[in-house]
């Protein structure tokens, strides 16, 4: 669970998610829209189909 917020007026992106396994179960990322370099979709078809959307941030690399 969580949310993704894209504030075009202020030019800020916030990504917040709960429920990931492990000790630290909270993810909160905040960055400027102008720092987004690219969006990429990885699709694998077949029995174990997988679709992952990646966002690449300047200086931080891609994250799903």
N, CA, C and O atoms as a GROMACS GRO file, in nm:
protein
  256
    1UNK      N    1   0.084  -0.118   0.000
    1UNK     CA    2   0.000   0.000   0.000
    1UNK      C    3   0.089   0.124   0.000
    1UNK      O    4   0.206   0.118   0.036
    2UNK      N    5   0.033   0.234  -0.039
    2UNK     CA    6   0.107   0.359  -0.044
    2UNK      C    7   0.050   0.452  -0.150
    2UNK      O    8  -0.065   0.437  -0.191
    3UNK      N    9   0.131   0.547  -0.192
    3UNK     CA   10   0.085   0.642  -0.293
    3UNK      C   11   0.203   0.694  -0.373
    3UNK      O   12   0.318   0.690  -0.329
    4UNK      N   13   0.172   0.745  -0.492
    4UNK     CA   14   0.267   0.814  -0.578
    4UNK      C   15   0.206   0.951  -0.607
    4UNK      O   16   0.093   0.959  -0.655
    5UNK      N   17   0.278   1.058  -0.578
    5UNK     CA   18   0.225   1.194  -0.597
    5UNK      C   19   0.313   1.269  -0.696
    5UNK      O   20   0.434   1.280  -0.676
    6UNK      N   21   0.251   1.321  -0.801
    6UNK     CA   22   0.320   1.400  -0.903
    6UNK      C   23   0.261   1.541  -0.898
    6UNK      O   24   0.152   1.564  -0.952
    7UNK      N   25   0.331   1.634  -0.836
    7UNK     CA   26   0.284   1.771  -0.822
    7UNK      C   27   0.348   1.856  -0.932
    7UNK      O   28   0.462   1.899  -0.920
    8UNK      N   29   0.272   1.879  -1.039
    8UNK     CA   30   0.324   1.953  -1.153
    8UNK      C   31   0.344   2.101  -1.121
    8UNK      O   32   0.431   2.165  -1.179
    9UNK      N   33   0.265   2.154  -1.029
    9UNK     CA   34   0.276   2.295  -0.993
    9UNK      C   35   0.410   2.325  -0.925
    9UNK      O   36   0.475   2.424  -0.957
   10UNK      N   37   0.450   2.237  -0.831
   10UNK     CA   38   0.576   2.256  -0.760
   10UNK      C   39   0.692   2.181  -0.825
   10UNK      O   40   0.808   2.206  -0.792
   11UNK      N   41   0.661   2.089  -0.918
   11UNK     CA   42   0.765   2.013  -0.986
   11UNK      C   43   0.830   1.907  -0.899
   11UNK      O   44   0.949   1.879  -0.912
   12UNK      N   45   0.751   1.847  -0.809
   12UNK     CA   46   0.803   1.748  -0.714
   12UNK      C   47   0.730   1.616  -0.732
   12UNK      O   48   0.610   1.612  -0.756
   13UNK      N   49   0.805   1.505  -0.719
   13UNK     CA   50   0.750   1.370  -0.721
   13UNK      C   51   0.776   1.306  -0.585
   13UNK      O   52   0.889   1.310  -0.537
   14UNK      N   53   0.673   1.248  -0.524
   14UNK     CA   54   0.686   1.177  -0.397
   14UNK      C   55   0.634   1.035  -0.416
   14UNK      O   56   0.525   1.015  -0.470
   15UNK      N   57   0.712   0.937  -0.372
   15UNK     CA   58   0.672   0.796  -0.378
   15UNK      C   59   0.683   0.740  -0.237
   15UNK      O   60   0.790   0.744  -0.176
   16UNK      N   61   0.572   0.688  -0.187
   16UNK     CA   62   0.566   0.633  -0.051
   16UNK      C   63   0.498   0.497  -0.057
   16UNK      O   64   0.388   0.485  -0.112
   17UNK      N   65   0.562   0.394   0.000
   17UNK     CA   66   0.505   0.259   0.001
   17UNK      C   67   0.537   0.188   0.132
   17UNK      O   68   0.648   0.199   0.184
   18UNK      N   69   0.439   0.116   0.184
   18UNK     CA   70   0.452   0.029   0.301
   18UNK      C   71   0.443  -0.115   0.255
   18UNK      O   72   0.395  -0.143   0.145
   19UNK      N   73   0.491  -0.206   0.337
   19UNK     CA   74   0.466  -0.347   0.314
   19UNK      C   75   0.576  -0.425   0.246
   19UNK      O   76   0.554  -0.540   0.210
   20UNK      N   77   0.692  -0.367   0.226
   20UNK     CA   78   0.802  -0.442   0.166
   20UNK      C   79   0.862  -0.532   0.273
   20UNK      O   80   0.868  -0.494   0.390
   21UNK      N   81   0.908  -0.653   0.235
   21UNK     CA   82   0.967  -0.742   0.335
   21UNK      C   83   1.098  -0.687   0.390
   21UNK      O   84   1.166  -0.607   0.326
   22UNK      N   85   1.131  -0.730   0.509
   22UNK     CA   86   1.257  -0.690   0.570
   22UNK      C   87   1.238  -0.601   0.691
   22UNK      O   88   1.126  -0.572   0.733
   23UNK      N   89   1.350  -0.558   0.746
   23UNK     CA   90   1.349  -0.477   0.867
   23UNK      C   91   1.289  -0.338   0.844
   23UNK      O   92   1.206  -0.291   0.922
   24UNK      N   93   1.332  -0.272   0.736
   24UNK     CA   94   1.280  -0.140   0.704
   24UNK      C   95   1.167  -0.157   0.603
   24UNK      O   96   1.193  -0.179   0.484
   25UNK      N   97   1.045  -0.148   0.647
   25UNK     CA   98   0.930  -0.177   0.562
   25UNK      C   99   0.871  -0.052   0.495
   25UNK      O  100   0.765  -0.060   0.433
   26UNK      N  101   0.938   0.060   0.506
   26UNK     CA  102   0.885   0.184   0.451
   26UNK      C  103   0.981   0.239   0.346
   26UNK      O  104   1.103   0.242   0.367
   27UNK      N  105   0.925   0.282   0.233
   27UNK     CA  106   1.004   0.348   0.129
   27UNK      C  107   0.943   0.486   0.105
   27UNK      O  108   0.824   0.497   0.079
   28UNK      N  109   1.025   0.590   0.115
   28UNK     CA  110   0.980   0.726   0.085
   28UNK      C  111   1.086   0.794   0.001
   28UNK      O  112   1.199   0.814   0.047
   29UNK      N  113   1.051   0.829  -0.122
   29UNK     CA  114   1.142   0.898  -0.214
   29UNK      C  115   1.079   1.030  -0.254
   29UNK      O  116   0.959   1.038  -0.277
   30UNK      N  117   1.161   1.133  -0.261
   30UNK     CA  118   1.114   1.265  -0.302
   30UNK      C  119   1.222   1.327  -0.388
   30UNK      O  120   1.338   1.336  -0.348
   31UNK      N  121   1.184   1.372  -0.509
   31UNK     CA  122   1.281   1.430  -0.601
   31UNK      C  123   1.210   1.525  -0.696
   31UNK      O  124   1.087   1.528  -0.702
   32UNK      N  125   1.287   1.603  -0.769
   32UNK     CA  126   1.233   1.699  -0.864
   32UNK      C  127   1.200   1.632  -0.995
   32UNK      O  128   1.269   1.539  -1.038
   33UNK      N  129   1.094   1.678  -1.060
   33UNK     CA  130   1.054   1.622  -1.189
   33UNK      C  131   1.162   1.640  -1.294
   33UNK      O  132   1.177   1.556  -1.383
   34UNK      N  133   1.237   1.748  -1.286
   34UNK     CA  134   1.340   1.773  -1.387
   34UNK      C  135   1.456   1.675  -1.376
   34UNK      O  136   1.537   1.666  -1.468
   35UNK      N  137   1.465   1.602  -1.263
   35UNK     CA  138   1.569   1.502  -1.245
   35UNK      C  139   1.532   1.365  -1.302
   35UNK      O  140   1.616   1.275  -1.303
   36UNK      N  141   1.409   1.347  -1.350
   36UNK     CA  142   1.369   1.221  -1.413
   36UNK      C  143   1.432   1.216  -1.552
   36UNK      O  144   1.406   1.302  -1.636
   37UNK      N  145   1.515   1.113  -1.574
   37UNK     CA  146   1.581   1.099  -1.704
   37UNK      C  147   1.499   1.015  -1.800
   37UNK      O  148   1.489   1.049  -1.918
   38UNK      N  149   1.439   0.905  -1.752
   38UNK     CA  150   1.364   0.818  -1.842
   38UNK      C  151   1.272   0.726  -1.763
   38UNK      O  152   1.287   0.707  -1.642
   39UNK      N  153   1.176   0.671  -1.835
   39UNK     CA  154   1.087   0.566  -1.786
   39UNK      C  155   1.107   0.446  -1.878
   39UNK      O  156   1.120   0.463  -2.000
   40UNK      N  157   1.108   0.326  -1.821
   40UNK     CA  158   1.133   0.206  -1.900
   40UNK      C  159   1.039   0.096  -1.854
   40UNK      O  160   1.013   0.083  -1.734
   41UNK      N  161   0.988   0.019  -1.947
   41UNK     CA  162   0.902  -0.095  -1.915
   41UNK      C  163   0.974  -0.222  -1.955
   41UNK      O  164   1.022  -0.235  -2.068
   42UNK      N  165   0.982  -0.317  -1.862
   42UNK     CA  166   1.040  -0.447  -1.889
   42UNK      C  167   0.928  -0.550  -1.890
   42UNK      O  168   0.857  -0.566  -1.791
   43UNK      N  169   0.911  -0.619  -2.003
   43UNK     CA  170   0.802  -0.715  -2.019
   43UNK      C  171   0.862  -0.851  -2.053
   43UNK      O  172   0.941  -0.864  -2.146
   44UNK      N  173   0.824  -0.952  -1.976
   44UNK     CA  174   0.863  -1.090  -2.003
   44UNK      C  175   0.736  -1.172  -2.014
   44UNK      O  176   0.659  -1.181  -1.918
   45UNK      N  177   0.713  -1.231  -2.129
   45UNK     CA  178   0.593  -1.311  -2.154
   45UNK      C  179   0.622  -1.458  -2.129
   45UNK      O  180   0.738  -1.499  -2.121
   46UNK      N  181   0.519  -1.536  -2.118
   46UNK     CA  182   0.533  -1.680  -2.098
   46UNK      C  183   0.455  -1.726  -1.977
   46UNK      O  184   0.360  -1.660  -1.933
   47UNK      N  185   0.497  -1.840  -1.922
   47UNK     CA  186   0.427  -1.896  -1.806
   47UNK      C  187   0.440  -1.804  -1.686
   47UNK      O  188   0.343  -1.780  -1.614
   48UNK      N  189   0.561  -1.752  -1.664
   48UNK     CA  190   0.584  -1.659  -1.553
   48UNK      C  191   0.597  -1.517  -1.608
   48UNK      O  192   0.706  -1.460  -1.610
   49UNK      N  193   0.485  -1.463  -1.652
   49UNK     CA  194   0.485  -1.329  -1.711
   49UNK      C  195   0.522  -1.225  -1.605
   49UNK      O  196   0.486  -1.238  -1.488
   50UNK      N  197   0.594  -1.123  -1.650
   50UNK     CA  198   0.640  -1.018  -1.558
   50UNK      C  199   0.640  -0.885  -1.631
   50UNK      O  200   0.686  -0.875  -1.744
   51UNK      N  201   0.587  -0.784  -1.565
   51UNK     CA  202   0.587  -0.648  -1.619
   51UNK      C  203   0.633  -0.554  -1.509
   51UNK      O  204   0.572  -0.547  -1.402
   52UNK      N  205   0.742  -0.482  -1.535
   52UNK     CA  206   0.799  -0.392  -1.436
   52UNK      C  207   0.822  -0.256  -1.500
   52UNK      O  208   0.879  -0.247  -1.609
   53UNK      N  209   0.779  -0.150  -1.433
   53UNK     CA  210   0.802  -0.013  -1.478
   53UNK      C  211   0.916   0.045  -1.396
   53UNK      O  212   0.913   0.045  -1.273
   54UNK      N  213   1.018   0.095  -1.466
   54UNK     CA  214   1.134   0.156  -1.400
   54UNK      C  215   1.136   0.306  -1.428
   54UNK      O  216   1.100   0.350  -1.537
   55UNK      N  217   1.176   0.382  -1.328
   55UNK     CA  218   1.196   0.526  -1.345
   55UNK      C  219   1.342   0.554  -1.313
   55UNK      O  220   1.390   0.519  -1.205
   56UNK      N  221   1.413   0.618  -1.405
   56UNK     CA  222   1.554   0.648  -1.383
   56UNK      C  223   1.569   0.793  -1.340
   56UNK      O  224   1.523   0.885  -1.408
   57UNK      N  225   1.635   0.812  -1.226
   57UNK     CA  226   1.655   0.944  -1.167
   57UNK      C  227   1.802   0.981  -1.180
   57UNK      O  228   1.890   0.899  -1.155
   58UNK      N  229   1.829   1.104  -1.218
   58UNK     CA  230   1.966   1.153  -1.232
   58UNK      C  231   2.042   1.136  -1.100
   58UNK      O  232   1.999   1.187  -0.996
   59UNK      N  233   2.154   1.065  -1.105
   59UNK     CA  234   2.238   1.046  -0.989
   59UNK      C  235   2.196   0.931  -0.897
   59UNK      O  236   2.270   0.898  -0.804
   60UNK      N  237   2.081   0.870  -0.920
   60UNK     CA  238   2.033   0.761  -0.835
   60UNK      C  239   2.013   0.631  -0.911
   60UNK      O  240   2.004   0.525  -0.849
   61UNK      N  241   2.005   0.636  -1.042
   61UNK     CA  242   1.985   0.516  -1.121
   61UNK      C  243   1.838   0.475  -1.128
   61UNK      O  244   1.752   0.543  -1.074
   62UNK      N  245   1.809   0.363  -1.195
   62UNK     CA  246   1.670   0.319  -1.211
   62UNK      C  247   1.619   0.248  -1.087
   62UNK      O  248   1.695   0.181  -1.017
   63UNK      N  249   1.490   0.262  -1.059
   63UNK     CA  250   1.426   0.186  -0.953
   63UNK      C  251   1.285   0.147  -0.998
   63UNK      O  252   1.220   0.223  -1.070
   64UNK      N  253   1.239   0.029  -0.957
   64UNK     CA  254   1.107  -0.019  -1.001
   64UNK      C  255   0.994   0.056  -0.932
   64UNK      O  256   0.877   0.027  -0.957
   0.00000   0.00000   0.00000
